[in-house]
Amino acid sequence: MTSKGFRQVSLIFAFLLFLISSSAASIEITSTGNWSVTIDSSNLINGAGSDLNSTYESTTYQVSLTISSTSGSWRVDVRKANTNWHTDLHLWVRRTGDGSGGSVSNGTVYQELTGTDQPFFTGSDNVSGITLQLKLSGMSVQVPPDTYTATIYYTVVDI
């Protein structure tokens, strides 16, 4: 495969938020940020005829979450929904910042996203500016060129 004939692979990630209600009050979660990475011939390890870098990371502050309308403990769950995805690709997320106000714990080690809600991190009270980083792994020249997209869902749960 020459760099001249190399087709571009684009990855686009969208972020959504959920509002979860309890009988007493409604906790709100707001997500800002998205990540798009274009993988092309410039990502070949040793130029034409070599494989692609297999892993790509966003900035450490790519996504920011805010938890509001609470004065108690909560948990953030995370999952992804594939729009167009290749089975060799894996998407990961980790918490890189505590934000301000309240408190947060856990979630600082990369966690692979699946189609099932899984606990991500916990906290208490209102917290703004919790930063997250994303990682994509499994890329190679064996993954056909296409635009691959997934949506990440963050759900806050009153605990």
HUHUDA-V969624 format. One record per residue. N is the residue number from 0. SS is DSSP state (H for helix, E for strand, C for the rest). PSI is psi in whole degrees, 0 to 359 (NA if undefined). D_FIRST is the distance of its C-alpha to the first C-alpha in whole Angstrom. Layout:
n-><N,N>
ss-><SS,SS>
psi-><PSI,PSI>
d_first-><D_FIRST,D_FIRST>
This chain:
n-><0,1,2,3,4,5,6,7,8,9,10,11,12,13,14,15,16,17,18,19,20,21,22,23,24,25,26,27,28,29,30,31,32,33,34,35,36,37,38,39,40,41,42,43,44,45,46,47,48,49,50,51,52,53,54,55,56,57,58,59,60,61,62,63,64,65,66,67,68,69,70,71,72,73,74,75,76,77,78,79,80,81,82,83,84,85,86,87,88,89,90,91,92,93,94,95,96,97,98,99,100,101,102,103,104,105,106,107,108,109,110,111,112,113,114,115,116,117,118,119,120,121,122,123,124,125,126,127,128,129,130,131,132,133,134,135,136,137,138,139,140,141,142,143,144,145,146,147,148,149,150,151,152,153,154,155,156,157,158>
ss-><C,C,C,C,C,C,C,C,E,E,E,E,E,E,E,E,E,C,E,E,E,C,C,C,C,E,E,E,E,E,E,E,C,C,E,E,E,E,E,C,H,H,H,E,C,C,C,C,C,C,C,E,C,C,C,E,E,C,C,C,C,C,E,E,E,E,E,E,C,C,C,C,E,E,E,E,E,E,E,E,E,E,E,E,C,C,C,C,C,E,E,E,E,E,E,C,C,C,C,E,C,C,E,E,E,C,C,C,C,C,E,E,C,C,C,C,C,E,E,E,E,E,E,E,C,C,E,E,E,E,E,E,E,E,E,E,E,C,C,C,C,C,C,C,C,C,E,E,E,E,E,E,E,E,E,E,E,E,C>
psi-><124,158,334,322,5,126,153,140,127,140,129,132,132,154,132,169,158,147,126,130,140,172,331,317,173,122,138,143,133,132,133,145,157,171,132,128,132,123,121,196,337,347,5,137,312,36,195,137,353,175,169,157,138,340,140,137,145,180,164,349,33,322,144,131,144,129,125,174,40,153,21,199,149,168,142,124,156,146,169,152,125,131,307,115,145,140,340,343,141,135,136,156,148,154,131,351,152,344,195,147,161,207,154,153,159,178,12,356,139,135,128,135,138,184,3,137,133,145,138,299,167,166,185,152,183,132,131,152,33,116,147,152,146,153,139,131,165,5,139,173,349,343,119,144,132,175,110,132,147,151,133,130,126,126,129,134,130,127,NA>
d_first-><0,4,7,8,7,7,10,13,14,18,21,24,27,31,34,37,41,44,47,49,53,55,59,60,58,54,52,49,45,43,40,38,34,31,27,24,21,18,15,12,10,13,13,11,13,12,10,6,5,8,10,11,15,17,20,21,25,27,30,33,35,33,35,39,41,45,48,51,54,55,57,56,53,50,47,43,41,38,35,32,32,28,28,24,23,20,22,20,21,24,26,29,32,35,38,38,41,44,45,49,52,53,51,47,46,43,40,38,36,33,33,31,31,32,34,37,39,40,42,40,43,47,49,52,54,52,49,47,43,42,39,35,32,29,26,23,21,19,16,13,9,11,13,13,13,16,19,21,25,28,31,33,37,39,43,46,48,52,53>
